[in-house]
Amino acid sequence: MIYSGLRARSPASSAVATPRLGLTVYGCGPDEAALFRRLAPRSGVIPRIVEAPLTEANAGLAAGTRCVSVSHRTPIDDAALRALRELGVHYLASRSIGLNHLDAAYARDLGITVRNVSYSPDSVADYTIMLILMVLRQAKSMIIRGAGHDYRLDEVRGRELRDLTVGVIGTGRIGAAVVDRLRGFGCRIVAHDPRPEIAVEHLPLDQLLRDSDVVTLHAPLTPATRHLLDRRRIAAIRPGGYLINTGRGGLIDTEALIEALRDGRLGGAGLDVVEGEESIFYADCRGRSLAGTAVHRLQELPNVVISPHRAYDTDHALRDLVEHTLTDCLEFESRNDHD
């Protein structure tokens, strides 16, 4: 299992360059589109902006470009990848750290190079600390009661980070940034990563779970890490402990998590990602029944804070994603000018 993060890439040059590369950008929101249109000409790129996510039906919009950029928000099926390859696309840049929304190995078999695009780890690291503090101080119930003008104190007192042990699973760029922030709280920090690269106390995974009051996940989702925290491992976390996930929903066995939260073995959870989020997050679901979904069942629990996969969503991270997308595509073309 490899949890380590990605290398940082140099941002796109601010010097104006002669346009020489076409790039089709799928799943592009208004703020992303504005940035691509402003920054692309400086890098020598002509962007073709597509608001809709990539599908087999709209893959033809990439005709005439060798490079495409996609968002992580919508799964990309094999048919869409085949359609891209038939059009002559050779490079696919995903504006995300994870690649679990597409079959990268299949794309490579087709002859498409797939790369993820890095961004500042500070966005997710800051958000992780926020979720930890929210669950330790019962922020969900306080906010809900306050919205109804009930300002009585909660019967359960909050806990202070300095008194706790925090276990960080995955110490790549984001996990390392979380560790840096935790040092300021004076808590004990332990970590687990098959390739330990930072100066922190590293433990085997099962021992980390036994020793930790708070466990925070920063591992990639792969076949080897799916349900990394299964029923047995969730049960191993200290009684009353807290689980934080800003990685991917599939890292946790959701059924086991719900059981542990309902019976009180866990004190709470802060989740920016949830299994089955793909058809729910980023959508207005107010007029739609979500009964039975993992998101709905978790949201009903008073000790669970859920946010819609937005830990990365800052202005700084957005600029990183756009700049690094442009830079990576240019690097690919410079290495493959002979094709």
Secondary structure, DSSP 8 states (H G I E B T S, - for coil): -------------SS-----EEEEE-S--HHHHHHHHHHHHHHTEEEEE-SS---TTTGGGGTT-SEEEEESSS---HHHHHHHHHTT--EEEEESS--TTS-HHHHHHHT-EEEE----THHHHHHHHHHHHHHHTTHHHHHHHHHTT-----SS----GGGSEEEEE--SHHHHHHHHHHHTTT-EEEEE-SS--SSSEE--HHHHHHH-SEEEE-----TTTTTSB-HHHHHHS-TTEEEEE-S-GGGB-HHHHHHHHHTTSEEEEEES--TTGGGTTTS--TTS--TTSHHHHHHTSTTEEE--S-TT-SHHHHHHHHHHHHHHHHHHHHH-TT-
